[in-house]
Amino acid sequence: MAGLSVPYTDEAVAHSTCYVMPLIVDDESRRDGVRRFLREKHGVQTSLFYPAIHEFTAYRERFGEFSLPRSEHIARSEVTVPLFPEMDEPTQDRVVAALSEALAS
């Protein structure tokens, strides 16, 4: 889907716990708007799972401030969409359609 990346390959799913479905909004400045659109227009709840750990106060105090651009980009662009064992195909399709609409707006 244009504007969105999946951070692993199809083959990697066979070795995954599949407990969350993280996605990367390619333009990190759009992430919060995409989340808001999903929630307000489609009732799709999202989460943020992966902060840039090196930016936590405890790490900065111990190791100082430094930049890890890739980690920071992922932390600012990652969004986790619904994934659960009972999630049927119509629900999956609804989430995908809502994502597509959010990214097109």
Residue pairs with C-beta under 8 A, 6 or more apart in sequence:
1 96
1 99
1 100
1 103
2 103
3 25
3 26
3 27
3 30
3 103
4 23
4 24
4 25
4 26
4 99
4 103
5 23
5 24
5 26
6 23
6 24
7 22
7 23
7 24
7 74
7 78
8 16
18 83
19 83
20 47
20 49
20 80
20 83
21 80
21 81
21 82
21 83
22 49
22 50
22 78
22 79
22 80
23 78
23 79
23 80
23 81
23 99
24 74
24 77
24 78
24 79
25 31
25 34
25 77
25 78
25 79
25 103
26 77
27 77
28 73
28 76
28 77
30 103
31 76
31 77
31 78
31 79
33 102
34 79
34 99
34 102
34 103
35 46
35 79
37 98
37 101
37 102
37 105
38 44
38 45
38 46
38 81
38 98
38 99
38 102
39 45
39 46
41 98
41 101
41 102
42 94
42 98
42 101
44 81
44 82
44 94
44 95
44 98
45 82
46 79
46 80
46 81
46 82
47 79
47 80
48 78
48 79
48 80
49 78
49 80
50 74
50 75
50 78
51 75
52 68
52 71
52 72
52 74
52 75
52 76
53 59
53 71
54 60
54 63
54 66
54 68
54 71
55 72
55 75
81 95
81 99
82 91
82 95
